[in-house]
Amino acid sequence: MCSACQVRTSSSHRAWLYGDVSDQKKTATLHTNRGDIVVELFPNHAPKTVANFVGLADGSKEYSSANAKGEASGPFYDGSVFHRVIDGFMIQGGDPTGTGRGGPGYRFEDEFHPDLQFNKPYLLAMANAGPGTNGSQFFITVGPTPHLNRRHTIFGEVTDAASQAVVDAIATTATDRSDRPLDEVVIESVEIS
């Protein structure tokens, strides 16, 4: 094949396809009322998903539903809650309504990478209602969950011990019969660096 015919995936081409996602390491810090959770994001393995999360977190991505503060623009996750917590499994957030049914008003396709498997705890992944239904909801695992492989896009990992301790504390919080924490666990803001 001639060199002019080859498709190259440069940083600028990926940015055009998926949004402004750098090859550099990206970190998201979820500032919660229970402590900070620092997550290393995987833009090289899940570029669309990371671009979506970063854009919603910093308010640069458009969405058609109201955010957790009831506003039509700005940071999407600020003020939202972890609405579903299952000890030994995961903590779930990212729904501006706090019901498990809300989202940004759009959906996008899954991104599965062979290097990313649910074989350990503290993985950040998209919650969905089936293939191609990703929006804003996400979860962090608290144990290996291999039954989720190729069903949910993994796009980050909580790697430091202090953040893992916050995740574990949230995962063991008291919940009602529908797995909702009795005392709200609020994402006060998300900082991207």
Residue frames relative to the residue before (quaternion, step in Angstrom):
aa qw qx qy qz dx dy dz
M 1.0000 0.0000 0.0000 0.0000 0.00 0.00 0.00
C 0.4781 -0.6703 0.4853 0.2943 3.57 -0.99 0.80
S 0.6055 -0.5945 0.3877 0.3601 3.56 -1.13 0.65
A 0.6183 0.5454 -0.3503 0.4444 3.61 1.10 -0.54
C 0.6835 0.4924 -0.2822 0.4590 3.59 1.18 -0.54
Q 0.5577 0.6206 -0.3964 0.3831 3.58 1.19 -0.34
V 0.3501 -0.7095 0.5715 0.2176 3.54 -1.07 0.79
R 0.1102 -0.7835 0.6096 0.0483 3.54 -0.81 1.01
T 0.2399 -0.7566 0.5928 0.1362 3.50 -1.07 0.79
S 0.0297 -0.8139 0.5789 -0.0394 3.53 0.18 1.30
S 0.6874 -0.4574 0.3530 0.4400 3.55 -1.28 0.19
S 0.6739 0.4869 -0.3108 0.4606 3.59 0.92 -0.83
H 0.6315 0.5187 -0.3355 0.4685 3.60 1.06 -0.68
R 0.6442 0.4999 -0.3228 0.4806 3.61 0.98 -0.83
A 0.6358 0.5227 -0.3338 0.4594 3.61 0.98 -0.80
W 0.6436 0.5093 -0.3215 0.4723 3.58 1.02 -0.79
L 0.6929 0.4835 -0.2795 0.4560 3.60 0.95 -0.87
Y 0.8515 0.2293 -0.0440 0.4696 3.54 0.73 -1.12
G 0.6170 -0.4866 0.3788 0.4889 3.58 1.17 -0.22
D 0.6831 -0.5044 0.3449 0.4000 3.56 -1.29 0.12
V 0.2232 0.7546 -0.5795 0.2122 3.55 0.11 1.33
S 0.2814 -0.7837 0.5393 0.1254 3.53 -0.64 1.16
D 0.5362 -0.5908 0.4922 0.3481 3.54 -1.29 0.40
Q 0.5510 0.6133 -0.3977 0.4026 3.57 1.22 -0.31
K 0.6400 -0.5228 0.4082 0.3880 3.51 -1.29 0.46
K 0.1081 -0.7768 0.6185 0.0494 3.57 -0.94 0.91
T 0.1184 -0.7819 0.6108 0.0388 3.52 -1.09 0.81
A 0.1448 -0.7473 0.6410 0.0985 3.53 -1.13 0.75
T 0.1242 -0.7661 0.6261 0.0755 3.56 -0.93 0.91
L 0.1897 -0.7639 0.6108 0.0860 3.53 -0.62 1.20
H 0.1793 -0.7703 0.6068 0.0798 3.55 -0.50 1.23
T 0.0010 0.8161 -0.5762 0.0443 3.59 -0.41 1.22
N 0.6056 -0.5511 0.4226 0.3885 3.55 -1.28 0.20
R 0.6607 0.4572 -0.3095 0.5086 3.60 1.31 0.12
G 0.7158 -0.3610 0.2444 0.5456 3.59 1.30 -0.06
D 0.5856 -0.5985 0.4271 0.3413 3.55 -1.30 0.22
I 0.1476 -0.7419 0.6486 0.0843 3.53 -1.19 0.76
V 0.1422 -0.7876 0.5975 0.0494 3.57 -0.54 1.21
V 0.0750 -0.8073 0.5851 -0.0155 3.55 -0.76 1.13
E 0.2972 -0.7057 0.6138 0.1919 3.56 -0.94 0.93
L 0.2546 -0.7825 0.5537 0.1278 3.59 -0.70 1.11
F 0.3309 -0.7579 0.5411 0.1526 3.57 -1.22 0.62
P 0.0423 -0.8453 0.5321 0.0241 3.64 0.42 1.13
N 0.6399 0.5270 -0.3397 0.4443 3.61 1.11 -0.47
H 0.7236 0.4175 -0.2348 0.4970 3.59 1.19 -0.49
A 0.7925 0.0950 -0.0329 0.6016 3.59 1.14 -0.59
P 0.0566 -0.8711 0.4863 0.0386 3.62 0.65 1.09
K 0.6555 0.5018 -0.3277 0.4595 3.64 0.91 -0.80
T 0.6809 0.5037 -0.2858 0.4482 3.54 0.92 -0.96
V 0.6551 0.4907 -0.3127 0.4819 3.59 0.94 -0.84
A 0.6435 0.5150 -0.3281 0.4616 3.61 0.93 -0.84
N 0.6394 0.5198 -0.3219 0.4662 3.59 1.00 -0.80
F 0.6803 0.4944 -0.2894 0.4571 3.59 0.82 -1.01
V 0.6681 0.4962 -0.2973 0.4681 3.58 0.87 -0.97
G 0.6722 0.5110 -0.2947 0.4474 3.60 0.90 -0.92
L 0.6566 0.4742 -0.3084 0.4990 3.58 1.03 -0.75
A 0.6585 0.5354 -0.3129 0.4265 3.58 0.94 -0.89
D 0.7810 0.3243 -0.1870 0.4999 3.59 0.87 -0.88
G 0.5394 -0.6674 0.3768 0.3487 3.59 1.27 0.01
S 0.5119 0.6689 -0.4155 0.3433 3.60 1.23 0.12
K 0.6571 0.4719 -0.3105 0.4990 3.62 1.23 -0.28
E 0.4253 -0.7004 0.5134 0.2550 3.56 -0.95 0.89
Y 0.0020 0.7641 -0.6451 0.0033 3.53 -1.20 0.65
S 0.4208 -0.7527 0.4604 0.2108 3.57 -1.12 0.61
S 0.6657 0.4333 -0.3250 0.5133 3.61 1.19 -0.13
A 0.6131 -0.5491 0.4055 0.3976 3.57 -1.20 0.31
N 0.4517 -0.6582 0.5221 0.3003 3.56 -1.13 0.63
A 0.7605 -0.3980 0.2544 0.4457 3.58 -1.29 -0.01
K 0.6777 0.4597 -0.2889 0.4959 3.59 1.20 -0.44
G 0.5535 -0.6344 0.3763 0.3867 3.58 1.31 0.05
E 0.5436 0.6257 -0.3852 0.4057 3.57 1.29 0.26
A 0.4993 -0.6810 0.4650 0.2658 3.56 -1.23 0.53
S 0.7807 0.1489 -0.1085 0.5971 3.60 1.26 -0.08
G 0.5866 0.5622 -0.4431 0.3788 3.53 -1.32 0.21
P 0.7564 -0.3619 0.2590 0.4794 3.58 -1.27 -0.03
F 0.4095 -0.7691 0.4531 0.1884 3.55 -0.66 1.20
Y 0.7518 0.4434 -0.2212 0.4351 3.58 0.90 -0.93
D 0.5149 0.6686 -0.4245 0.3280 3.61 1.14 -0.48
G 0.8101 0.2224 -0.1939 0.5066 3.57 -0.74 1.09
S 0.5357 0.6060 -0.4229 0.4085 3.61 1.23 -0.06
V 0.3685 -0.7389 0.5301 0.1931 3.57 -1.27 0.31
F 0.4499 -0.5585 0.5876 0.3747 3.50 -1.38 0.14
H 0.1606 -0.8557 0.4901 0.0415 3.55 -0.13 1.35
R 0.7709 0.2214 -0.1243 0.5841 3.59 1.24 -0.33
V 0.0440 0.7962 -0.5951 0.0997 3.56 -0.66 1.17
I 0.0229 0.7894 -0.6112 0.0530 3.56 -0.72 1.11
D 0.3990 -0.7386 0.4979 0.2180 3.56 -0.44 1.27
G 0.7998 0.2509 -0.2175 0.5001 3.56 -0.90 0.98
F 0.7328 0.3850 -0.2167 0.5175 3.59 1.28 -0.20
M 0.7293 -0.3807 0.3008 0.4824 3.61 0.31 -1.20
I 0.2827 -0.6789 0.6372 0.2308 3.50 -1.48 0.12
Q 0.1360 -0.8247 0.5485 0.0239 3.60 -0.80 1.02
G 0.0679 0.7842 -0.6121 0.0759 3.54 -1.04 0.92
G 0.5277 0.6781 -0.4347 0.2699 3.54 -1.26 -0.42
D 0.5850 0.5417 -0.3757 0.4725 3.58 1.29 0.09
P 0.3799 -0.7588 0.4733 0.2364 3.62 -0.49 1.10
T 0.6688 0.4879 -0.3073 0.4692 3.60 1.17 -0.44
G 0.3790 -0.7496 0.4631 0.2830 3.58 1.23 -0.40
T 0.5750 0.6181 -0.3597 0.3974 3.58 1.25 0.27
G 0.5005 -0.6259 0.4440 0.4008 3.57 1.19 -0.49
R 0.6906 0.4621 -0.2710 0.4859 3.58 1.28 -0.07
G 0.6155 0.5873 -0.3395 0.4013 3.61 1.23 -0.18
G 0.0436 0.7875 -0.6137 0.0356 3.51 -1.32 0.31
P 0.7126 -0.4910 0.3149 0.3898 3.56 -1.30 -0.14
G 0.5821 -0.5948 0.3806 0.4032 3.61 1.23 -0.09
Y 0.7311 0.2599 -0.2218 0.5906 3.59 1.25 0.35
R 0.2351 -0.7461 0.6041 0.1522 3.54 -1.35 0.26
F 0.0673 -0.7914 0.6047 0.0591 3.56 -1.21 0.42
E 0.6630 -0.5645 0.3588 0.3362 3.51 -1.33 0.52
D 0.5785 -0.5751 0.4690 0.3387 3.51 -1.35 0.44
E 0.1435 -0.7398 0.6469 0.1167 3.55 -1.33 0.39
F 0.0194 -0.8025 0.5959 -0.0228 3.57 -0.42 1.21
H 0.0979 -0.7866 0.6089 0.0299 3.56 -0.87 0.97
P 0.5157 -0.6842 0.4135 0.3080 3.62 -0.79 0.95
D 0.6422 0.5290 -0.3307 0.4454 3.62 1.13 -0.48
L 0.7111 0.4243 -0.2450 0.5042 3.59 1.22 -0.35
Q 0.0919 0.7862 -0.5959 0.1351 3.54 -0.51 1.27
F 0.4854 -0.6515 0.4999 0.3002 3.58 -1.19 0.56
N 0.2894 0.7932 -0.4823 0.2334 3.58 0.72 1.10
K 0.7573 0.2319 -0.1506 0.5916 3.58 1.30 0.18
P 0.5722 -0.5888 0.4309 0.3743 3.60 -1.22 0.26
Y 0.7843 0.4113 -0.2769 0.3729 3.51 -1.49 0.01
L 0.4236 0.6745 -0.4903 0.3539 3.58 1.07 0.70
L 0.3104 -0.7236 0.5918 0.1726 3.56 -1.07 0.87
A 0.0922 0.8058 -0.5742 0.1116 3.58 -0.72 1.06
M 0.5490 -0.6078 0.4656 0.3354 3.54 -1.30 0.37
A 0.3208 -0.6812 0.6227 0.2131 3.54 -1.09 0.82
N 0.0508 0.8064 -0.5874 0.0469 3.58 -1.04 0.68
A 0.4356 -0.6723 0.5324 0.2736 3.54 -1.36 0.09
G 0.7727 -0.1749 0.1048 0.6011 3.57 1.25 0.46
P 0.7573 -0.3901 0.2549 0.4574 3.57 -1.28 0.08
G 0.8610 0.1499 -0.1181 0.4714 3.56 -1.03 0.87
T 0.5926 0.5866 -0.3684 0.4112 3.60 1.14 0.46
N 0.2900 0.7645 -0.5216 0.2438 3.60 1.11 0.61
G 0.0150 -0.7901 0.6127 -0.0036 3.55 -1.11 0.71
S 0.7841 -0.2494 0.2116 0.5274 3.57 -0.12 -1.30
Q 0.6082 0.5926 -0.3648 0.3819 3.60 1.12 -0.51
F 0.0367 -0.7899 0.6110 -0.0371 3.53 -1.06 0.90
F 0.1329 -0.7744 0.6072 0.1186 3.54 -1.29 0.18
I 0.2516 -0.7159 0.6282 0.1720 3.52 -1.36 0.38
T 0.3660 -0.7471 0.5137 0.2096 3.57 -0.70 1.09
V 0.2170 -0.7596 0.5948 0.1490 3.56 -1.26 0.48
G 0.7605 0.1482 -0.1455 0.6152 3.56 1.29 0.33
P 0.6447 -0.4768 0.3875 0.4548 3.59 -1.24 0.11
T 0.0267 -0.8026 0.5951 -0.0322 3.58 -0.93 0.93
P 0.0442 -0.8659 0.4973 0.0306 3.62 0.67 1.07
H 0.5702 0.5985 -0.3881 0.4075 3.62 1.16 -0.42
L 0.6418 0.5259 -0.3239 0.4546 3.62 1.25 -0.23
N 0.4313 0.7100 -0.4646 0.3068 3.61 1.24 -0.16
R 0.8483 0.0883 -0.1311 0.5054 3.53 -1.05 1.00
R 0.6114 0.4971 -0.3749 0.4884 3.58 1.20 0.59
H 0.7840 0.1508 -0.0582 0.5994 3.56 1.18 -0.64
T 0.4392 -0.7085 0.4960 0.2431 3.57 -0.93 0.96
I 0.2458 -0.7356 0.6172 0.1324 3.56 -0.82 1.08
F 0.0489 0.8340 -0.5474 0.0485 3.60 -0.75 0.98
G 0.8085 0.0978 -0.0967 0.5722 3.58 1.20 0.34
E 0.1819 -0.7719 0.6000 0.1052 3.52 -1.36 0.14
V 0.3531 -0.6813 0.6034 0.2170 3.54 -1.13 0.81
T 0.0761 -0.8682 0.4903 -0.0027 3.60 -0.29 1.23
D 0.6966 0.4611 -0.3058 0.4568 3.64 1.05 -0.46
A 0.6214 -0.6099 0.3661 0.3285 3.53 -1.09 0.86
A 0.6434 0.5288 -0.3362 0.4398 3.62 0.94 -0.80
S 0.6725 0.4781 -0.2923 0.4835 3.59 0.96 -0.84
Q 0.6224 0.5326 -0.3372 0.4639 3.59 1.03 -0.75
A 0.6289 0.5327 -0.3287 0.4612 3.59 1.06 -0.74
V 0.6278 0.5141 -0.3341 0.4795 3.60 1.06 -0.71
V 0.6343 0.5170 -0.3260 0.4733 3.60 0.95 -0.87
D 0.6675 0.5037 -0.3026 0.4573 3.60 0.88 -0.93
A 0.6467 0.5151 -0.3204 0.4624 3.59 0.99 -0.80
I 0.6447 0.4976 -0.3206 0.4837 3.58 0.99 -0.80
A 0.6630 0.5360 -0.3062 0.4236 3.59 0.93 -0.91
T 0.7400 0.3890 -0.2269 0.4995 3.59 1.12 -0.54
T 0.3876 0.7196 -0.4883 0.3057 3.58 1.24 0.26
A 0.5701 -0.5971 0.4383 0.3554 3.58 -1.12 0.61
T 0.0907 -0.8028 0.5892 0.0117 3.57 -0.99 0.91
D 0.4992 -0.6074 0.5105 0.3482 3.53 -1.32 0.21
R 0.7546 -0.4016 0.2664 0.4453 3.61 -1.29 -0.12
S 0.7019 0.4107 -0.2758 0.5125 3.60 1.20 -0.33
D 0.5773 -0.6473 0.3350 0.3681 3.59 1.24 0.57
R 0.4562 0.6568 -0.4656 0.3791 3.59 1.20 0.45
P 0.4999 -0.6603 0.4603 0.3196 3.62 -0.82 0.91
L 0.4869 -0.6615 0.4887 0.2942 3.57 -1.00 0.85
D 0.7311 0.2240 -0.1554 0.6255 3.57 1.14 -0.68
E 0.4961 -0.7043 0.4180 0.2884 3.58 -0.60 1.16
V 0.1995 -0.7183 0.6560 0.1182 3.51 -1.17 0.82
V 0.1082 -0.8534 0.5099 -0.0093 3.55 -0.15 1.36
I 0.2918 -0.6829 0.6399 0.1975 3.54 -1.11 0.83
E 0.2470 -0.8115 0.5140 0.1272 3.57 -0.17 1.26
S 0.7608 -0.1820 0.1246 0.6103 3.58 1.09 -0.76
V 0.2455 -0.7272 0.6170 0.1737 3.54 -1.35 0.30
E 0.1518 -0.7891 0.5935 0.0448 3.54 -0.77 1.11
I 0.1813 -0.7790 0.5948 0.0806 3.57 -0.82 1.03
S 0.0665 0.7961 -0.5988 0.0564 3.59 -0.88 0.91
